[in-house]
Amino acid sequence: MEGQPFDPRDNREGAFSILKNDIYTLIHLEQERRCAAVEEKERLAEYLSDISHQLKTPITSMLLMTELISKAPEDKQKEFLLCMKKEVRHMEWLVTALLKMAKLDSAVVSLHPEDVRVQELLNEAMKSMEVLLDIRNQRVALRRDLCLLCDRKWTTEALINLLKNASECSKEDSEIVVESGENPIYRWISVTDTGEGLSKEQLSGLFRRYESSGKENGYGIGLPLALSIMRAQNGEIEVLPGGRGTGATFIMKFYK
């Protein structure tokens, strides 16, 4: 019980040997619970560290603009206020996304699988995408619809992040293609952009947090969040890199 290695089993018959096995099982379960608690604490510390690190830059920027705004001309004040508003929205999204990832990774989220059509998921996702698509004059086309067994809310969240990534990678005045289908192993939804494709270096770091934080509108956690959502539903995300005039394709797999 103090954490020291202890194995009383003797592989014999009889009530006393059964008792030894039961004692070993009890101690082993207790040690596993202790290890799980330590891992959970380390994971929480990691997330808090990530949030703190990622918030430092926008907070520093906002503090600087706050000091300068009182002495700046009126047109510059408006510019500072717009920049501060943008930073606050990014901070809000960052904290929300990281907390969602923490819940998913800690398995404290209750998923509620139900039959839902891809068109319904896309309709919900488009509510969050309308402004971004309108600014870039982009369209989203669904090639085929089918019914999935998944959590409606969280799957929509994952689809939104894949659509945002596709929009950022696609050219203006272009069409993002969403398809769906199934085979004997899984059903799937794919999102294909109109970019230049992905290199091997980009492909290897796609789902690492903050790896793509240099992109225009993100902190590099949208794709890792989408992957966490899919894995929480016993699913996966496959990436076809494209290239040579073909954009990348992200495939959300829902195993049967």
Residue pairs with C-beta under 8 A, 6 or more apart in sequence:
1 27
1 30
3 31
3 34
6 24
6 27
7 24
8 20
8 23
8 24
9 17
9 20
9 21
9 24
10 17
10 20
11 17
40 106
43 102
43 105
43 106
44 102
44 106
47 98
47 99
47 101
47 102
50 98
50 209
50 210
51 94
51 95
51 98
54 94
54 98
54 210
54 219
55 91
55 94
55 95
58 87
58 88
58 90
58 91
59 91
61 83
61 87
62 84
62 87
62 88
65 80
65 83
65 84
66 84
68 80
69 76
69 77
69 80
69 81
72 80
90 219
93 219
94 219
94 221
97 219
97 221
97 222
97 225
98 221
100 157
100 225
100 228
101 221
101 224
101 225
101 228
103 109
104 225
104 228
104 229
104 231
104 232
105 228
107 232
109 154
109 232
111 151
111 154
111 232
111 233
112 151
112 152
113 149
113 150
113 151
113 233
114 149
114 150
114 151
114 152
115 147
115 148
115 149
116 147
116 148
116 150
116 152
116 155
117 145
117 146
117 147
117 148
118 142
118 144
118 145
118 146
118 147
118 148
118 178
118 180
118 189
119 142
119 145
120 152
121 148
121 152
121 155
121 156
121 159
121 189
122 140
122 142
122 159
122 178
124 152
124 156
125 156
125 159
125 160
125 163
126 133
126 140
128 160
129 140
129 160
129 163
129 164
129 167
132 164
132 167
132 217
133 139
133 140
133 167
136 167
136 170
136 172
136 173
137 172
137 173
138 167
138 170
138 172
138 173
138 174
138 175
138 176
139 174
139 175
139 176
140 163
140 175
140 176
140 178
141 175
141 176
141 177
141 178
142 178
142 179
142 180
143 177
143 178
143 179
143 180
144 179
144 180
144 181
145 180
146 180
146 181
146 182
146 187
148 155
148 180
148 187
148 189
148 254
149 187
149 254
150 233
150 235
150 254
151 233
154 229
154 232
154 233
155 229
155 233
155 252
157 225
157 226
157 229
158 225
158 226
158 229
158 230
158 252
159 189
159 191
159 226
159 252
161 222
161 223
161 225
161 226
162 191
162 223
162 226
162 250
162 252
163 176
163 178
163 191
164 217
164 218
164 222
165 191
165 193
165 218
165 222
165 223
165 250
166 176
166 191
166 192
166 193
166 247
166 250
167 176
167 193
168 215
168 216
168 217
168 218
169 193
169 194
169 195
169 247
169 248
170 176
170 193
170 194
170 195
170 247
171 194
171 195
174 194
175 194
176 191
176 192
176 193
176 194
177 190
177 191
177 192
178 189
178 190
178 191
178 192
179 189
179 190
179 192
180 187
180 188
180 189
180 190
181 187
181 188
182 188
184 256
185 255
185 256
186 235
186 253
186 254
186 255
186 256
187 253
187 254
187 256
188 251
188 252
188 253
188 254
189 251
189 252
190 249
190 250
190 251
190 252
191 249
191 250
191 252
192 242
192 247
192 248
192 249
192 250
193 247
193 248
193 249
194 247
195 242
195 247
195 248
196 242
196 243
196 247
197 241
197 242
197 243
197 244
197 246
197 247
197 248
198 206
198 239
198 241
198 242
198 243
198 248
199 241
200 241
202 241
203 239
203 241
205 211
205 212
206 212
206 223
206 239
207 223
207 224
207 227
207 237
208 220
208 224
209 220
209 221
209 224
210 219
210 220
210 221
211 220
212 218
212 220
212 223
213 219
213 220
214 220
223 237
226 237
226 252
227 236
227 237
230 236
230 237
230 252
230 253
233 254
234 255
235 252
235 253
235 254
235 255
236 253
236 255
237 250
237 251
237 252
237 253
238 250
238 251
238 253
239 248
239 249
239 250
239 251
240 248
240 249
240 251
241 248
242 248
242 249
